[in-house]
Amino acid sequence: MINLLTRACLLAGAFAIVGCATSTQQPQTSPSVVDRPTSVVKPGEPAVVQPQPGAVPKPVPVISLNPAAQSLAKQARQQYLSQDYQGAIATAERGLRIERRAADLYLVLAQSYVQLALPEKAKMFVQQGMRFAAPGSDVAQGLARVQEMVDQGY
């Protein structure tokens, strides 16, 4: 078993290698816990694009999820549909350890906790999922429905 110090050194080395490979032409910022990315910035493009007055806003590009997180999201959804709520929770939590911005995993968690009659936990996952769900998306609508159910005491 690798001890904590060795793990920290390995992670630091990996970050140093990745940091050396990135371009330094534009400053890069990492999103905070409450920030939700609104676009994907490509090298050479401005980090913030101001809309033209009177222009119709374009759809926000969706950031693709890690394939492992996508697979776990699909598995968690299947477990939920087969009424294996504890299994769905465990699988969704594994997926969130890989990709914490996966709003569909928060939806599975919220729905599973509703089914297990744990409304406070459901509400917590609704709030977290809404930070990452694209406005108007199926996931955002599902989270809103769960929120309504929790607020009404289902």
Legacy VTK file of the C-alpha trace (Angstrom):
# vtk DataFile Version 3.0
C-alpha trace
ASCII
DATASET POLYDATA
POINTS 154 float
0.000 0.000 0.000
1.323 3.390 -0.927
1.576 5.714 2.036
0.103 9.206 2.033
3.411 11.004 1.448
4.215 8.877 -1.574
0.736 9.490 -3.022
1.145 13.240 -2.530
4.512 13.189 -4.295
3.103 11.192 -7.212
0.187 13.619 -7.573
2.496 16.628 -7.389
4.706 15.113 -10.083
1.719 14.412 -12.311
0.463 17.977 -11.933
3.931 19.324 -12.707
4.110 17.277 -15.909
0.634 18.359 -16.995
1.446 21.967 -16.121
4.543 21.897 -18.332
2.512 20.642 -21.276
-0.061 23.443 -21.188
0.286 26.673 -23.102
1.133 29.774 -21.108
-0.100 32.279 -23.675
-3.355 32.904 -21.797
-3.890 32.751 -18.046
-5.863 29.722 -16.999
-8.255 29.750 -14.123
-9.917 26.857 -12.411
-13.615 27.076 -11.590
-14.532 27.428 -7.952
-16.990 25.120 -6.244
-19.913 27.402 -7.018
-18.886 28.307 -10.565
-20.323 26.390 -13.486
-18.450 26.476 -16.770
-20.419 28.279 -19.435
-18.236 27.553 -22.416
-15.263 25.594 -23.567
-12.247 27.820 -24.242
-9.903 26.700 -27.001
-6.308 27.909 -27.312
-6.169 31.237 -29.117
-9.779 32.170 -28.292
-10.697 34.821 -25.728
-11.663 33.429 -22.332
-14.777 35.617 -22.106
-16.943 36.529 -25.084
-19.207 39.503 -24.532
-22.548 39.262 -26.394
-23.353 41.914 -28.961
-26.279 44.186 -28.025
-29.501 42.753 -29.464
-27.826 39.474 -30.428
-29.575 36.167 -29.801
-27.555 34.128 -27.304
-26.076 30.917 -28.686
-26.526 27.594 -26.906
-23.856 26.826 -24.324
-21.541 24.012 -25.463
-21.843 20.926 -23.313
-18.659 19.699 -21.702
-18.402 15.986 -22.364
-18.046 13.788 -19.339
-15.337 11.303 -18.628
-16.296 7.982 -20.325
-15.992 6.141 -16.989
-18.397 8.637 -15.382
-20.804 8.224 -18.311
-20.734 4.468 -17.872
-21.362 4.756 -14.132
-24.222 7.213 -14.766
-25.849 4.707 -17.116
-25.351 1.898 -14.594
-26.756 4.014 -11.737
-29.820 4.893 -13.852
-30.416 1.187 -14.588
-30.107 0.331 -10.890
-32.584 3.080 -10.033
-35.041 1.832 -12.662
-34.766 -1.707 -11.268
-35.521 -0.252 -7.802
-32.035 -0.993 -6.447
-31.836 2.416 -4.777
-28.890 1.621 -2.508
-26.946 0.268 -5.487
-27.840 3.347 -7.543
-26.575 5.582 -4.737
-23.293 3.691 -4.429
-22.719 3.723 -8.201
-23.627 7.419 -8.565
-21.264 8.327 -5.730
-18.448 6.431 -7.475
-19.237 8.381 -10.638
-19.095 11.684 -8.756
-15.639 10.824 -7.447
-14.565 10.712 -11.107
-16.603 13.678 -12.395
-18.188 15.906 -9.765
-19.925 18.068 -12.394
-22.113 15.205 -13.703
-25.574 16.622 -13.028
-27.292 13.393 -14.075
-25.567 11.570 -11.210
-26.953 14.132 -8.748
-30.406 13.487 -10.212
-30.098 9.730 -9.651
-28.976 10.387 -6.073
-31.843 12.793 -5.387
-34.435 10.433 -6.875
-33.024 7.457 -4.961
-33.132 9.329 -1.669
-36.768 10.305 -2.347
-37.574 6.626 -2.853
-35.818 5.789 0.422
-37.868 8.495 2.223
-34.820 10.658 2.992
-36.013 14.072 1.756
-33.209 16.125 3.324
-30.559 14.131 1.473
-32.606 14.354 -1.724
-32.849 18.136 -1.346
-29.090 18.420 -0.814
-28.369 16.535 -4.054
-30.972 18.562 -5.976
-29.208 21.764 -4.944
-25.799 20.407 -5.928
-27.084 19.064 -9.251
-28.712 22.357 -10.190
-25.288 24.025 -10.102
-24.108 21.828 -12.961
-27.275 21.106 -14.960
-27.716 23.061 -18.168
-30.736 25.368 -17.816
-33.791 23.847 -19.477
-32.178 20.426 -19.901
-33.963 17.187 -19.059
-31.710 16.807 -16.030
-32.525 20.330 -14.785
-36.238 19.636 -15.235
-35.909 16.323 -13.387
-34.087 18.012 -10.526
-36.811 20.678 -10.376
-39.494 17.959 -10.173
-37.666 16.268 -7.307
-37.357 19.657 -5.579
-41.120 20.192 -5.907
-41.821 16.725 -4.494
-39.539 17.341 -1.519
-41.030 20.801 -0.891
-44.563 19.359 -0.963
-43.611 16.506 1.367
-44.270 14.117 -1.505
LINES 1 155
154 0 1 2 3 4 5 6 7 8 9 10 11 12 13 14 15 16 17 18 19 20 21 22 23 24 25 26 27 28 29 30 31 32 33 34 35 36 37 38 39 40 41 42 43 44 45 46 47 48 49 50 51 52 53 54 55 56 57 58 59 60 61 62 63 64 65 66 67 68 69 70 71 72 73 74 75 76 77 78 79 80 81 82 83 84 85 86 87 88 89 90 91 92 93 94 95 96 97 98 99 100 101 102 103 104 105 106 107 108 109 110 111 112 113 114 115 116 117 118 119 120 121 122 123 124 125 126 127 128 129 130 131 132 133 134 135 136 137 138 139 140 141 142 143 144 145 146 147 148 149 150 151 152 153
